């Protein structure tokens, strides 16, 4: 029976001979993990737990190696440890990247964060970059380590603990800061009290920057599946009318507008989101909605706005935000001074979004819709829980 060292050396030799297998395996397992979570949410718990346990191993790796040497008198080959660390980075990044690619609003700052994750994923599978450029620069290596951990926690925490996006972001940022401090201390030894204070300040500054730039981080487990901006809505079937891209000021005041969003969320997740109505970059109204996860087609929620400011002409947006300001998506339309019919999409009533889409498309004129009954305040409504009846709630 072969001894311990010969078995390890054989495994290491195979990994060195076929290094592409590790990269390919990380990519396939990451995409496979996303498919399993999307179709069978019950398996997400096991996948996420395995990912987080692998990160625990990465944090205590040096201590375990030292204990193994003292107990068995054997050295674990450094090459095998390097491959293990690289595999954890690959597995983690390719597990989270499909989530972020789907949830990113690409014409916003979120594109920068997702592009950074994508670059980290490429570095993790290109051995010359990973071993010759990244690994020797300890601070840069730990920065990738912390970024990957942060992204993995953002994806895993809502699935495992059914936390809201806001709670998950705060906890993930806190854990990343806490675990990054020992890493910084090992790279920059604390020889004086001034260096210790400087490291604490650097850690706090990184955490503060992460919080201030939270709107640039996509909500990894929430994404829009269908959106519409329409002058009409069928409450019986809970479907909007034709999606418009342009509307006259007079028609807007006469009929108001519905903003409809269908949001995919993990099973068991309960979240408060906001429809934020903005004109030419300035916020006009903020309407809260409570959503519940688990519906395959997404949780249907809509707001109906009737009260508008005196000046309404301009470019409008309805931003769909989490409680702490992370953007799930954005709906766009334009209000004109001329009394022209609303411009609608000719190919359907609801825009079914592709990953990262914002509802753009061809335009064609259509007839005005019939005036709706006047309402004193904006309304929000959503799909009811099983056994309950839908009831509109007035916006604050």
SVG drawing of the C-alpha trace seen along z (x, -y; Angstrom):
<svg xmlns="http://www.w3.org/2000/svg" viewBox="-64 -73 72 75">
<polyline fill="none" stroke="black" stroke-width="0.4" points="0.0,0.0 1.5,-3.3 2.6,-5.6 1.1,-9.1 3.8,-11.1 3.7,-9.0 0.0,-9.4 0.2,-13.2 3.0,-13.4 1.0,-11.3 -2.0,-13.6 0.2,-16.7 1.8,-15.3 -1.5,-14.7 -2.7,-18.3 0.5,-19.8 0.3,-17.7 -3.4,-18.6 -3.9,-22.1 -6.7,-23.0 -8.9,-20.3 -9.1,-22.4 -10.2,-25.5 -12.7,-23.7 -14.1,-21.9 -14.4,-25.2 -16.3,-26.7 -18.7,-23.8 -19.4,-23.4 -20.1,-27.1 -22.6,-27.2 -24.1,-23.9 -24.5,-25.4 -26.5,-28.3 -28.7,-26.0 -29.5,-23.9 -30.3,-26.9 -32.5,-28.4 -34.5,-25.3 -34.4,-23.5 -34.0,-26.1 -33.9,-23.4 -30.4,-22.3 -29.1,-25.9 -28.6,-25.4 -26.2,-22.5 -24.3,-24.3 -23.9,-27.5 -22.8,-25.6 -20.1,-23.8 -18.9,-27.0 -18.7,-28.7 -17.0,-25.7 -14.3,-25.9 -13.7,-29.5 -13.3,-28.5 -10.6,-26.0 -8.9,-28.7 -8.7,-31.0 -7.3,-28.2 -5.1,-26.6 -1.8,-27.6 -2.8,-26.4 -3.9,-23.0 -0.7,-22.5 1.3,-23.3 -0.8,-20.9 -0.4,-18.2 3.4,-18.6 3.6,-18.3 1.2,-15.4 2.4,-13.2 5.9,-14.6 5.0,-15.1 5.0,-18.1 2.0,-18.8 3.4,-19.7 3.2,-23.5 2.1,-22.9 -0.9,-21.0 -1.9,-23.8 -1.6,-26.4 -3.8,-24.3 -6.3,-24.0 -6.4,-27.7 -6.8,-28.4 -9.6,-25.9 -11.5,-27.5 -11.2,-30.9 -12.4,-29.4 -15.3,-27.5 -16.4,-30.6 -16.1,-33.0 -17.9,-30.7 -20.6,-30.0 -21.4,-33.7 -20.7,-35.1 -23.9,-33.8 -26.0,-35.4 -24.3,-38.8 -24.4,-38.6 -28.2,-38.2 -28.8,-40.8 -26.5,-43.6 -28.0,-46.7 -25.4,-47.2 -25.9,-50.9 -25.1,-51.8 -22.1,-51.6 -23.0,-48.0 -21.2,-47.0 -17.9,-48.0 -18.4,-45.6 -19.4,-42.7 -16.6,-43.4 -14.2,-43.3 -15.6,-39.9 -15.3,-38.7 -11.6,-39.8 -10.9,-38.0 -12.5,-34.9 -10.3,-35.1 -7.2,-35.5 -8.1,-32.5 -8.1,-30.2 -5.0,-31.6 -2.1,-30.1 0.6,-32.6 -1.5,-35.5 -2.5,-33.7 0.9,-32.3 3.4,-34.8 1.6,-38.1 -1.0,-37.8 0.3,-35.4 3.7,-37.1 1.9,-40.4 0.5,-39.4 -1.7,-42.5 -3.2,-42.0 -3.8,-38.3 -5.6,-39.1 -7.7,-41.8 -8.9,-39.1 -9.4,-36.8 -11.6,-39.4 -13.6,-40.4 -14.4,-36.8 -15.5,-36.1 -17.7,-39.2 -19.4,-38.2 -19.9,-34.6 -21.5,-35.8 -23.8,-38.2 -25.1,-35.2 -25.1,-32.6 -26.6,-34.4 -30.0,-35.1 -30.2,-31.5 -29.0,-29.9 -30.5,-32.2 -33.3,-33.8 -32.0,-37.3 -33.1,-40.3 -30.7,-41.9 -30.0,-44.8 -29.2,-42.4 -27.0,-40.2 -25.1,-43.2 -24.3,-44.5 -23.3,-41.0 -21.2,-40.2 -19.4,-43.5 -18.8,-43.1 -17.4,-39.6 -15.2,-40.6 -13.7,-43.5 -13.2,-41.2 -11.4,-38.5 -9.4,-41.0 -7.7,-42.4 -5.7,-39.3 -4.7,-39.0 -3.5,-42.6 -1.7,-42.1 0.2,-39.1 1.2,-41.0 2.2,-44.2 3.4,-43.1 2.3,-45.3 5.7,-46.4 4.5,-49.7 1.3,-51.1 1.2,-53.5 1.2,-50.7 -1.6,-49.0 -3.7,-52.1 -3.0,-52.6 -4.2,-49.0 -7.4,-49.5 -8.1,-52.8 -7.4,-51.1 -9.8,-48.3 -12.5,-50.8 -11.9,-52.9 -12.4,-49.9 -15.6,-49.0 -16.8,-52.6 -16.1,-52.7 -18.0,-49.4 -21.0,-50.9 -21.0,-54.2 -20.7,-52.3 -23.4,-49.8 -25.6,-51.1 -22.8,-49.8 -23.2,-46.3 -26.0,-44.2 -28.4,-42.4 -27.1,-38.9 -30.4,-37.0 -33.0,-39.5 -33.6,-40.1 -36.4,-41.4 -38.1,-38.9 -40.8,-41.1 -41.4,-44.9 -43.9,-47.3 -44.8,-51.0 -48.4,-51.3 -51.5,-53.5 -53.8,-50.5 -53.8,-47.5 -56.1,-44.4 -56.5,-43.7 -58.2,-40.4 -55.4,-38.9 -52.7,-41.1 -51.3,-42.0 -50.5,-45.5 -51.6,-46.9 -49.2,-47.9 -45.8,-49.0 -45.1,-52.7 -41.9,-54.5 -43.3,-58.0 -46.4,-59.8 -47.8,-63.3 -48.2,-65.5 -51.9,-65.8 -52.5,-62.0 -50.2,-61.4 -52.3,-63.7 -55.5,-62.3 -54.7,-58.6 -51.6,-58.2 -49.1,-55.4 -48.6,-51.9 -45.1,-50.6 -45.1,-46.8 -42.2,-44.6 -42.0,-40.8 -39.1,-40.0 -37.4,-36.6 -36.2,-35.9 -35.0,-32.8 -37.7,-30.7 -38.7,-31.9 -37.1,-35.4 -39.3,-38.3 -38.0,-41.7 -39.1,-45.3 -38.3,-47.1 -39.1,-50.6 -40.3,-52.0 -38.5,-55.3 -40.0,-57.7 -37.4,-60.1 -37.6,-63.0 -34.4,-64.2 -32.3,-62.7 -34.3,-64.1 -36.5,-61.9 -40.2,-62.7 -41.7,-59.8 -40.7,-56.7 -43.3,-53.9 -42.7,-50.9 -43.7,-47.3 -43.2,-44.0 -42.3,-41.0 -42.1,-37.3 -39.8,-34.8 -40.4,-31.4 -42.6,-32.0 -40.7,-30.8 -42.0,-33.5 -41.2,-36.2 -43.2,-38.0 -45.6,-40.5 -45.7,-44.0 -46.9,-47.3 -47.4,-50.9 -50.0,-53.4 -49.0,-57.0 -51.5,-59.8 -50.1,-62.9 -47.3,-64.5 -45.5,-67.8 -46.4,-70.9 -43.6,-70.4 -43.7,-66.8 -42.0,-66.9 -38.6,-65.2 -36.9,-61.8 -38.4,-59.7 -37.2,-56.6 -38.7,-54.1 -35.8,-52.6 -36.5,-49.4 -34.3,-49.6 -33.8,-47.5 -34.0,-49.2 -30.4,-50.1 -30.3,-51.5 -29.1,-48.6 -30.6,-48.8 -32.5,-45.8 -33.4,-47.4 -34.8,-50.5 -37.8,-51.3 -37.6,-54.3 -40.1,-56.5 -40.3,-60.0 -43.0,-62.7 -43.5,-65.2 -45.2,-68.6 -46.9,-67.9 -50.4,-66.2 -49.5,-63.0 -50.6,-59.5 -48.5,-57.2 -45.7,-55.4 -45.9,-51.7 -44.0,-48.5 -45.7,-46.7 -44.7,-43.2 -46.5,-42.6 -47.7,-44.1 -45.0,-43.0 -41.2,-43.3 -39.6,-40.0 -36.1,-40.9 -32.9,-39.3 -30.2,-39.2 -29.2,-42.8 -31.8,-44.3 -33.7,-47.5 -36.7,-47.2 -35.5,-48.9 -36.9,-48.2 -38.5,-49.4 -41.3,-51.9 -44.5,-52.5 -47.5,-54.9 -50.7,-53.5 -54.2,-54.9 -54.8,-56.6 -56.2,-54.4 -59.5,-55.3 -59.3,-57.6 -59.0,-55.9 -61.1,-56.8 -59.5,-59.5 -57.6,-58.5 -56.5,-60.9 -53.1,-59.3 -50.5,-57.0 -51.2,-53.3 -49.0,-50.3 -50.2,-46.7 -48.6,-43.3 -49.4,-39.7 -51.1,-38.4 -49.9,-35.5 -51.8,-32.2 -55.3,-32.5 -55.3,-36.3 -56.9,-39.0 -55.0,-41.8 -55.5,-45.2 -54.0,-48.4 -52.0,-50.5 -51.5,-54.2 -48.0,-55.3 -46.4,-57.3"/>
</svg>
